[in-house]
Amino acid sequence: MVWLLGLIIGFFLTRLYHLTVMPPFMDELIYVRWLNEIRFHGDWLVPLKEFGWEPLGIWLAALINRLVVDPVLSLRLTSVIVSGGCLLLINKLAGRAAALFYILSPLILLHDRLGLRGDNLVVLAALLVFYGLRQRLSFWWGLGIAIGLFSKTTAAVLPAVVVASYLLIRPRLKAADFLAAALAAIPIGFYWLSGTLGQVINKQGTFVGDWLVKNNLLQIGPWLYQYLAWPVALLVIVGLLAKRNRLLLINALVPLVLLIISAKILFPRYLLPIFPFLLIYAAGGFNWLRQTLPRALKPLLIIFLLAPAWFSWRILIDLPTAPLPEIDQWQYVTGWPSGYGVKELVNYLQVNSLGPLLNYSAEEILIDKAVSGGYAITNIREVDGELIKDFPRPGNKSSLKLWRLN
């Protein structure tokens, strides 16, 4: 119990420390607008209506937003709370070593501190599915699938995990299994009744469809190596050899294979639902070494904790210098989706903007939707003027520019 309390305290200290220091990136600002739509206009279906995005994460953040006025903080607190539930579940499933690796994981830490729409909920859903299958309690895998399908497209792999697991363990089907399947189908029924099922299904073509196996493998391999850290990657291999658990392997392998063969757009965060199972293997490898190594060599096991701890420490104290994969560095720090530079621009305008306030009518604004109903990029038509100041993002690979229009 003392160990668990220490893990919980460590988890929340690492997640809540300077939680709002990182500027919100583009996706978070989309979700902020949705929270404002819900808060001020009561439009709870706005994520579904705009892009067919599953709404559960936004709904939870909207409830927190009733107590916490800052919408960005509401989104990020939602991620932390949901991930806290994942921590408790992984501790129950695999013990304190797995829970410790979960806390130290750079990939999980980074995305626990971001207000993403449903990634952590899909992790929770995947763990609930595994728990239900392992304990042969159908309700839990039904609940896991329902939570996942209410949260994000990546949860569509969970029914395949259940089917593959049932083919492996071959239990006699009971009434509880059919009730669990009905529970899992509730999100589909909700989308149909709300008239948004078409949007949910049609948006899949944006993210899923092309056969990009080689390209996806070339991306996923380095991401796993970087975010696991090489000592933990070695532990995963040891755990795979020492922990011959077919059910655990299915829960890790089926989502990974489906991601590799079907993903058309890929970011490291899409690996989040797979990561807890890799960390369970790492914990198994760690425990096996702890039991088999001579006592004199056991202190060397701390090496397996230091590598992910150092990476996570860099994320906590100075994200721009953390050794993130290039795509995450671009999205969160150096590229145009990053929020770095916005605060400096606002501060400059507050101090130096002495001219009259200019208002542009709707006819003078061009809104280009890169994905239908999704990302909106707003530009002034026919920009012609003088560049006043440049606000570079970290790494000086992109910047925000302030213009005086003629």
C-alpha positions, 0 to 999 in steps of 0.5 A: 500500500505504501508503494502504491501511494508513493507511485500515485504521488510521483505520478501526479507530481510529474504530471501536474508540474508546470502543466500549462507552461507548454503553449497549446498546439493547434489540436488543443486550440480546436478543442478549446473552441469546442469547449467554448461551444459547449460552455456558452451554447450547449452544443455537446455534439459539436465534435461529431458534427464538425468532423465526426470526431468521437466526443467522450474526451471533450465531454469530460473536459467540458465537465471539468471546464465548469469548475476550471475556467481555463479551457486548456487546463481543463483539457490537460487535467482530463488527460492526467485524470484518465491516465491516473486511472490507467496507472491504477489498472496497470498496477492491478494487472502487472504490479508495481514494476509495470506501474513504475515504468508507466510513470517514467515512460517519456511517451506517456508523460508527454501526452499526459501533459497535453490536452488531446481529445481521446488518446488516454481514453483509448489506453484506458479502454485497451487496459479494460479489454485486457483485464476483462479477457484475462479475468474472463469478465465480459462486462469489462471488455464490453465497457472498454470497447464502448469507452474506446469507440466513444473516444477515438478512431484507433479504438476500432482495433479493440473488437479485433483484439477480443475476437482474436482472444476468444479464438485463442482461449475458446471459451463457451459463449455465455449470455454475458458475452452477448450482453458485453457485445451489446454494451460495446455497440452502444456508441454506434447506436448513439451515433446513428440516433444522433445522425452523426454515424455517417460523419464518424464512418466517412472520416476514417478515409482521412486516416486509414486506407492506404497500404503503407506497410514499409513506410509505417514500419520505417517510422514506428521502429525508430519511434519505439526505440526512442520513446522506450529508451534502449535499456527498456527496449532490451527489457521488452525483449527479455520479457517476451522471452520470459513471459510467455503470455499469449493473451498479452501478446495478442493485446500488444500485437493485434493493434500494432499490426493493424496500425502498420498495415492500415494507417495513412497518417501516423504520429507517435501518439498512435502507439499509446494504446500499445505502450502499456503492454510493452511496458508490462513485458519490460516489467516482466523482464525487469523482474526476471533479471531481479530474480536471476542476477547475483546479488552483487549485480542487482544494483545495476538494474537501476540503469533500466530506470535511468534512461527513461527517467532522464528523457522524461526529466528533459520533457518536464524541465525544458521540452524544446531541448528534449530528444523527441522524434523529429515529427513530435519536435515539429508538431509540438515545438518547432513547426507551424502547429506549435504554440511557441511564439504566440505569447511573445506576439500577444505581449508585443501587441499589448505594449506596442499596438498604439494604432486604432483597432482594425476589424475585418468583415467576413468577406475579407477573411479567407478560411481554408479547411485543410480537412473538411470540418477539421483544421481551419487556417485563416489568412487575410486576402492579398496580404500587402504590407510591412513586416514589423517583427518576427517571432521565431519558434525554438530551433528557428525553423518556423516563426510567427510574423507580424505585418502592418497591412497597407 
